[in-house]
Amino acid sequence: MKPADREQWILAWLRKRQELSATKWRVDVLDANFVDMYIDATKATFKPSCFGAHNCRQLGRDLSRLYTQGRLTRCTAGISDGLCYQGFPRWVWSYALKEQA
């Protein structure tokens, strides 16, 4: 799948979740359901994980590119202390749709 198509998939997924939620919907690379759906939709390569989300570098690059383009906002999301000792990072970027002016 081409980068523009992957980006449109991410934006459409976030818009749909935003419509269904009363609060701002955020995603990150540790959201297992989101990562699995992205992999299924885009056929992106990934490194399987026995626990939590699979490692999909393409998803991280696509989210970062959408942020750089000004289409998403991002903030840090901390990970609980117990998990960082099991190979998880201490924090990840969490992304949301940019509010329209």
C-alpha positions in Angstrom: 0.0 0.0 0.0 1.3 3.5 -0.9 2.1 5.9 1.9 -0.8 8.2 1.0 -3.2 5.3 1.2 -1.8 4.2 4.6 -2.1 7.8 5.9 -5.7 8.0 4.7 -6.5 4.8 6.5 -5.1 6.1 9.8 -7.0 9.4 9.4 -10.3 7.6 8.6 -9.8 5.2 11.5 -9.2 8.2 13.9 -12.2 10.1 12.5 -14.5 7.1 13.0 -13.4 6.6 16.6 -13.7 10.3 17.2 -17.3 10.3 16.0 -18.1 7.4 18.3 -16.5 8.9 21.4 -17.4 11.9 23.5 -13.7 12.6 24.2 -10.6 13.1 22.0 -9.5 9.7 20.7 -5.7 9.0 20.8 -3.6 6.1 19.4 -0.1 5.0 19.8 2.1 2.1 18.7 1.3 0.1 21.9 -2.5 0.0 21.2 -2.7 -3.7 20.1 -6.1 -3.4 18.5 -5.1 -0.4 16.4 -1.8 -1.9 15.4 -3.4 -5.2 14.4 -6.0 -3.5 12.3 -3.3 -1.3 10.6 -1.3 -4.4 9.8 -4.3 -6.2 8.4 -5.4 -3.2 6.3 -2.0 -2.2 5.0 -0.2 -5.6 4.9 2.8 -3.9 6.7 5.6 -6.0 7.9 5.9 -6.4 11.7 7.8 -8.2 14.4 5.4 -10.4 16.4 5.0 -9.9 20.1 3.7 -12.5 22.5 2.5 -9.8 24.9 0.9 -6.5 23.8 1.1 -4.9 20.4 3.2 -6.2 17.6 6.2 -4.0 16.6 5.3 -2.3 13.3 7.9 0.3 12.4 5.9 1.4 9.4 3.0 2.5 11.6 5.4 4.6 13.7 6.8 6.3 10.6 3.3 7.0 9.2 2.1 8.5 12.5 5.2 10.6 12.7 4.8 11.8 9.1 1.2 12.8 9.7 2.3 14.8 12.7 5.1 16.5 10.7 2.5 17.3 8.0 0.4 19.0 10.7 -2.5 16.5 10.3 -2.1 15.0 13.8 -1.2 16.3 17.2 1.0 14.3 19.6 1.9 14.2 23.2 3.8 11.8 25.4 2.1 8.9 27.2 3.9 7.4 30.1 4.0 3.6 30.6 3.7 2.2 34.1 7.0 1.4 35.9 6.4 -2.3 36.1 6.2 -2.7 32.3 9.4 -0.8 31.4 11.3 -3.6 33.1 9.7 -6.1 30.8 11.0 -4.5 27.6 8.4 -1.8 27.1 9.5 1.9 26.8 9.0 4.4 29.6 6.9 6.5 27.2 5.6 6.6 23.6 4.1 9.3 21.4 0.3 9.4 21.5 -1.4 10.8 18.4 -4.8 12.5 17.8 -6.6 14.3 15.0 -5.7 17.9 14.8 -8.7 20.1 15.6 -10.0 22.1 12.6 -9.9 25.9 13.0 
